[in-house]
């Protein structure tokens, strides 16, 4: 079995897994990072969004063989105490209902704010459009992103 080196949340992990194993299962089953959620398995819902080298990426459809040496960031590394501006804004705006999609939503929003620290509604809608929320909290998500820019700016 091939060996891969992944850098997840600042830690180095050497893994012996099959090359085409989706990163989602490596994170959850091999490394114990369960904040990244399985939603659709086809990259359509966004629940599994993480960052690879700073870019929002769907973990369910990204094979580990394509990530050897990449910097991977999961929801667990934003903060240990919910002090990240997005996490504080999510709480203040009561963005989650069931919460299942929220780690993917927050990771997508974090990538957006890294690229564009002061997005308008159109920027937010464009960045977030591929993250599905069955509870329909899109308006609160948009407000939370705006709040995070105000609290961090």
N, C-alpha and C positions, 0 to 999 in steps of 0.2 A: 504494500500500500504506500502511496506517495506521502512524503512529509511536506508540511507547509508551515511557514512561519507567519502568524498573524499578530498584528499589534492592535489590541482591542483596549480602548479606554486607557491608553498609556502603559499597558502591560504586554509583555511578549509571551506568546503561546506557540509552542511547537506541537503540531497535530499530525497524527496518522489517521487520515480519513480518506475515503474515496474522492477522487478528483472532482467529480460532478455533484458532490453533496452541496445542496443549497446552504448559503451562509446562515440563513435563518435557523436551520437545525444544528449547525455548528455552534452558533451563539447560545441557543436554548439548551440543547441536549448535551453538548460536549463541554461548554464553558459556564453554563448556569446563568447566563444573562437572559432572564425571562421577561424583561420589560418589552422586548421586541415581540410583537404578536403575529400569529398566523391568522390571516383573514381569508384570502381567496386562493393563494398559491399560484397566482398568475400575474402578479404585479399590477393588478387593476384597482385595488382598494386603498393601498397606502398604509395599512396597519403595521407592516413590517419595515417601514422606512427607517434607515440608519444613515450614517455618513461614511463614505469611503473617500479618503483624501479630501474631506471637506464638502463633497457633493452628496446631495440626497440620493439614496440608492435603495431599490427594493431588494431586501435580503432574501425573499422567497424565490427569486429567479436569478440570483447571482451565485454562480458556482465558486466554491472555495479555490479552485485551481486558477481563477482569474484574479485572486486577491493576495497571492503570496507576496509578502512584504508591504502590503497596503496599510495605511492608518485607518482603523475602523473605530467609529464613535457610536455608542448606543445611548439610549435615554438615561441609563444608569450613571453616565459620566457628566451630565449637565450640572448636577449638584447632589450632594448627599442629604441636604436638608431643605429642598424645595426653594432655595434662595436664588436660583437663576431667574432673570427678569421674565422669561416666558412662563416659567412655572408659577411665579407669583401672580402674573397677569391672568393665567388660566384659572387660578383659585379665585382671584378677585372678581373676575367676570363670570364665574360659575360655568365655564365652558363645557366641562364634561357632564354627561348624564350617566350613561352606563360606563363610560370611560374606556371602552375597549379600543377605540381607534385613536385615543388621545396621544399615546407615545409617538405614533407615526405622524400625527398632526403637528406635535411640538417639534419633532425632528425636521419636518419639512419647513416649518416656520423658522427654525434656527438657521437652516441653510439659506432661506430667503433673506433674513436679516443680516447674515454675513455678507451676502452679495449687495444688498440694498438696505442700509440701516434706517431709511425713512420711506417705506413703501406707501403708496396711496391704495385706495380700495381696489383699483384695477390690477395693480401689481400683486396684491394679496390674493385676489380671486384667481388670477392666472397661475400663481405658484401653488395654490391650495386645491385647484380644481380636480386633481386626481386623487385626493384623499376623501374617501367616502365616510359619511357618518350616518348610521341608520337612525340616530336620534334627532338628526337635523339641527345640530347646534352651530351651523355655519356662521350665523350672525354673531354669536358670542365668540367664536374663534376669531373672526375678523376684529372684533372689539379688543380681544385679548392681545392680538398682535400689535394693534395701535397702542394699547396701554404699555406693552413691553418697550416700545420705542420711546414713549414719553418717560417711563420710569428709568430707562437706561440712558436717555439722551441728555 
